[in-house]
Amino acid sequence: MTTAAPPLPVIRLSGIGYTYPGPPPVRALEHLDLVIARGEHVAITGPSGSGKSTLLNLVGLLDRPTEGTIEVDGLEVGTAPERSRAGVRASRIGFVFQSFHLLAHRTAAENVMLAQIYAGVPRRRRRAAALAALAEVGLAHRAGALPTALSGGERQRVAIARALVNRPSLLLCDEPTGNLDTATTGELSDLLGGLHAAGATLLVITHNPAVARRAQRTIMIRDGNLVPPGEPGSRPRGERDAR
């Protein structure tokens, strides 16, 4: 009887290090190992300057590691040609940023469709997929609105729909609630939780403890190192906050 091979992790970092060139050179990450399984919801926390943004840029294939390997869906992309990295980035990683990055002169639906252009989706399929993604985040009724007519929470929902429209392997969120008030932060956290429950794989980088508590696994990064499980700042997968 043949045993099926376990599914490949969405992200595997092996011995990842990063040094910003000088002078003087600045060491930002120290030989990190990290695996994110398909369907996981992982939060990365840590103080300013700890390496969170550097880690996000590496996982999102915006920068290349100084050493080590990065795999996305089993594909080694850390040293791959830039054209291959761009293809993986467009089709397998959805980005959600703190500042939304919406084009002011484009409607909500048109902003979502931009992600499909970069991924090479045929024009005839774009609008229907964009409207479906907006419906998924509860914003189908605002498809024709410009960003200037949307609230902060609505703009972030458009950004999430844009990240989702190509059905990526990973939803990579950089401080997704950083520009939102407490009530809207709760609504967006509920939305991300619902997407995870529906099968999405999430990596959320956040300063907000309430957002981090929604994850299955919380990892702290400190001085360019991941805090080992069991040390203060790291919460094992499955452990629930007492509050």
HELIX and SHEET records of a PDB file:
HELIX    1   1 LYS A   52  VAL A   59  1                                   8    
HELIX    2   2 GLU A   82  ARG A   92  1                                  11    
HELIX    3   3 ALA A  108  TYR A  118  1                                  11    
HELIX    4   4 ARG A  123  GLU A  136  1                                  14    
HELIX    5   5 ALA A  140  ARG A  142  5                                   3    
HELIX    6   6 PRO A  147  ALA A  149  5                                   3    
HELIX    7   7 GLY A  152  LEU A  164  1                                  13    
HELIX    8   8 THR A  182  ALA A  197  1                                  16    
HELIX    9   9 PRO A  209  ALA A  212  1                                   4    
SHEET    1   A 4 VAL A  26  ILE A  36  0                                        
SHEET    2   A 4 ILE A  11  TYR A  20 -1                                        
SHEET    3   A 4 GLU A  67  VAL A  72 -1                                        
SHEET    4   A 4 LEU A  75  GLU A  76 -1                                        
SHEET    1   B 6 ILE A  93  PHE A  97  0                                        
SHEET    2   B 6 LEU A 170  ASP A 174  1                                        
SHEET    3   B 6 LEU A 202  ILE A 205  1                                        
SHEET    4   B 6 HIS A  41  THR A  45  1                                        
SHEET    5   B 6 ARG A 217  ARG A 222  1                                        
SHEET    6   B 6 ASN A 225  LEU A 226 -1                                        
END                                                                             
